[in-house]
Amino acid sequence: MVDLVLHPGHSKCGSTTIQDFIYNNREVFRQRGIFLPDVNFNFPNDDQYQFQLTQTPRDYLAKIQSGEINIAELETKLDQLISSAEEQGCRRVIISAENLINAISSEKTKSIHELFNRKFSSVRVVYYIRKQDSLLVSAWQQWGHKAGESLDSYIKKMSKTKFGDFLFIARHLKKYYPEQMVKVFPLSRKYLVKENLLFDFCSRAQINVNNLNMDIQDSNSGLSSAMCHSLSRINDVYSDIHDQKVKERITALCPNSDKLLNTKYRHDLSKELTSLLYDKFQESNELLAKRYFPKIPFDEVLSLKPLTENSDETAALYEKIQKLEDLTALQMDMILTLQSKMDKV
């Protein structure tokens, strides 16, 4: 009997931090009989298993979703794991892959979830979400600006997809797994266990935290929206939307600007965009909150607020000025850093 803890995302909702936590504690998990698949979805019972590559099988699952790999191969891997579980000392598996909510209603993604539900003795799903306004800004910072898209055009495009439709995704998870085993929770620090994502994840996944390394820093944060806005105008500097080299270069050239590089601005979105997101998601967010976390104040964790007052527009104007000042300061840090390097030559 092998049970499964499934963390299917959502993208930009702490997934990389959770995956880093799993990877950093892989040895302790192994000793406990908790197995982690490697990047090719191999387990310790397989000779091809790579223990050092046990962070997420996201790319392997993506190949199933695209049709490059037949799901029969995944089924064989699971059958081999479960048939040897007692001999190997495996009692639980943890899988974290945020693309498991991508195209969740498609036949291929559906078949992956149905296979998990069929093969494991029980499945506990832990799914984190956040307000769509901050979600989409974060996604634009991570991917959209690298394609040369403005924040406005990116959010308008993404609002037409199911990317931020958490109720739609939760309903499909409920179709694939027993409803009582699907845990949906807002990524709001105030309401997390110990105000910490990793302690919260372990609590909801029923993982004992004793002897686990819980000191994992938040991962995969993007550059500030001010910096991304400028970079979107010269997006040819990126090789593709997954390119991290530009961020690494900028960070290296701004050793005194950590706070500026990671500044979170309050008024990134226009009145038009906040109204668009409110009309699109507010009602479904209310339904989701009532079903999965009714005791947490909805207004604090998932309610969206359109800009309606003149004071909001004035604050947005002041913030634009702040962004320009921040960019100027970043440029000065770069110039001084480069000058210092030249002086040493």
Summary of the structure (lengths in Angstrom):
residues: 345
radius of gyration: 21.8
end to end distance: 63.8
largest distance: 67.7
contacts: 1046
relative contact order: 0.12
helix: 57%
strand: 7%
